[in-house]
Amino acid sequence: RRRAVEMVRSSGRTTTTENSEGITGGGATTTTTTTTTTTTEEEETYEDVLRGGRNARLALRFYLWHYVAFALIAVPVWFLDQFRCPELLPLYDALPFPLKGATLHVVWHACSGLGAFLFLQFLTVCRAEELGVECRMGRAVAGWVPVATSRNEEGSAAGKRKGE
């Protein structure tokens, strides 16, 4: 039995060929399989992505801050709040008036929401890169929250395409 499979990747062309032979004799079956894979172009490395231009660096920056807000702050705080709540309740009740009774669950909500927002900004910059729109980092909410905006002199939402 012979089978050939051809796959095309966005970074290059990969061809996989599989040969399989079945030999039967004396009540036993022996199967020999040979697989050959050839790739004509190497996949992009992390360094190649960084050389990709300003959008690549901006996308990685948004992804980094998403990771910090969600994975390094929100998730550990959630675990701490879930598994140490009885020990932390006296501390929550001892807080001054505006914060009295506020738990670490509030920090979870703030950081996971910020992480989700930053991940959406990352996806926006990645999509803009595919469309050829140059992006920059703007600021919203009193200059504190980073936002992906297009580089356009006219200020329209459409953005300016690369090479035009």
KEROKE-485001 format. One record per residue (C-alpha): residue in three letters; residue number from 1; z negated, x, y negated. Coordinates in steps of 0.2 Angstrom, whole numbers. Layout:
N
Ala NUM Z X Y
...
***
This chain:
164
Arg 1 0 0 0
Arg 2 5 7 -17
Arg 3 -2 1 -34
Ala 4 1 7 -52
Val 5 -9 2 -67
Glu 6 -4 6 -84
Met 7 -16 4 -99
Val 8 -13 6 -117
Arg 9 -27 11 -129
Ser 10 -27 11 -147
Ser 11 -30 29 -148
Gly 12 -17 34 -136
Arg 13 -8 31 -120
Thr 14 -17 32 -103
Thr 15 -8 30 -86
Thr 16 -18 28 -70
Thr 17 -9 28 -53
Glu 18 -18 24 -37
Asn 19 -10 27 -20
Ser 20 -19 20 -5
Glu 21 -13 22 13
Gly 22 -21 14 28
Ile 23 -20 22 45
Thr 24 -25 12 61
Gly 25 -27 20 78
Gly 26 -38 17 92
Gly 27 -47 3 85
Ala 28 -53 12 69
Thr 29 -45 11 52
Thr 30 -45 26 40
Thr 31 -41 23 21
Thr 32 -36 37 10
Thr 33 -36 34 -9
Thr 34 -29 46 -22
Thr 35 -32 42 -41
Thr 36 -23 51 -55
Thr 37 -27 49 -73
Thr 38 -18 56 -87
Thr 39 -22 54 -106
Thr 40 -9 59 -119
Glu 41 -20 59 -134
Glu 42 -39 62 -136
Glu 43 -51 48 -142
Glu 44 -58 49 -159
Thr 45 -74 59 -161
Tyr 46 -89 56 -173
Glu 47 -82 70 -184
Asp 48 -65 62 -185
Val 49 -73 46 -190
Leu 50 -82 55 -204
Arg 51 -65 62 -210
Gly 52 -58 45 -211
Gly 53 -62 42 -229
Arg 54 -74 34 -241
Asn 55 -74 18 -231
Ala 56 -79 27 -215
Arg 57 -94 35 -224
Leu 58 -99 19 -232
Ala 59 -98 9 -215
Leu 60 -109 23 -207
Arg 61 -122 21 -221
Phe 62 -123 3 -219
Tyr 63 -125 4 -201
Leu 64 -138 18 -203
Trp 65 -149 6 -215
His 66 -146 -8 -203
Tyr 67 -153 2 -189
Val 68 -168 8 -199
Ala 69 -172 -10 -205
Phe 70 -170 -18 -188
Ala 71 -173 -6 -174
Leu 72 -186 6 -182
Ile 73 -196 -7 -193
Ala 74 -193 -25 -188
Val 75 -194 -23 -169
Pro 76 -209 -12 -168
Val 77 -218 -23 -180
Trp 78 -214 -38 -170
Phe 79 -221 -30 -154
Leu 80 -237 -25 -163
Asp 81 -239 -43 -170
Gln 82 -236 -51 -153
Phe 83 -247 -39 -142
Arg 84 -261 -35 -155
Cys 85 -263 -52 -164
Pro 86 -281 -55 -159
Glu 87 -286 -38 -165
Leu 88 -276 -40 -181
Leu 89 -282 -58 -186
Pro 90 -298 -52 -195
Leu 91 -288 -40 -205
Tyr 92 -275 -54 -210
Asp 93 -290 -65 -215
Ala 94 -298 -51 -226
Leu 95 -282 -49 -237
Pro 96 -283 -54 -255
Phe 97 -278 -72 -260
Pro 98 -259 -72 -261
Leu 99 -258 -63 -245
Lys 100 -273 -70 -235
Gly 101 -268 -75 -218
Ala 102 -250 -67 -219
Thr 103 -246 -59 -203
Leu 104 -234 -45 -198
His 105 -223 -58 -193
Val 106 -218 -60 -211
Val 107 -212 -41 -211
Trp 108 -202 -45 -195
His 109 -193 -59 -204
Ala 110 -190 -49 -220
Cys 111 -184 -33 -210
Ser 112 -173 -42 -197
Gly 113 -165 -53 -211
Leu 114 -161 -37 -221
Gly 115 -155 -28 -205
Ala 116 -143 -43 -201
Phe 117 -137 -43 -219
Leu 118 -133 -24 -218
Phe 119 -124 -26 -202
Leu 120 -113 -39 -210
Gln 121 -110 -27 -224
Phe 122 -105 -14 -211
Leu 123 -93 -26 -202
Thr 124 -86 -31 -219
Val 125 -82 -12 -223
Cys 126 -74 -10 -206
Arg 127 -63 -24 -208
Ala 128 -58 -19 -226
Glu 129 -54 -2 -219
Glu 130 -42 -10 -206
Leu 131 -34 -20 -220
Gly 132 -32 -5 -231
Val 133 -44 -11 -244
Glu 134 -55 3 -252
Cys 135 -73 -1 -254
Arg 136 -88 5 -264
Met 137 -106 1 -264
Gly 138 -112 -11 -277
Arg 139 -130 -18 -280
Ala 140 -136 -36 -279
Val 141 -154 -44 -281
Ala 142 -160 -34 -297
Gly 143 -150 -19 -291
Trp 144 -160 -16 -275
Val 145 -149 -24 -261
Pro 146 -133 -14 -257
Val 147 -117 -24 -256
Ala 148 -100 -19 -251
Thr 149 -87 -22 -265
Ser 150 -69 -18 -266
Arg 151 -62 -5 -278
Asn 152 -52 -15 -290
Glu 153 -50 -13 -309
Glu 154 -46 -31 -311
Gly 155 -62 -36 -303
Ser 156 -54 -49 -291
Ala 157 -61 -52 -274
Ala 158 -44 -47 -266
Gly 159 -46 -29 -268
Lys 160 -33 -15 -271
Arg 161 -23 -10 -255
Lys 162 -22 9 -251
Gly 163 -5 16 -256
Glu 164 0 2 -268
***
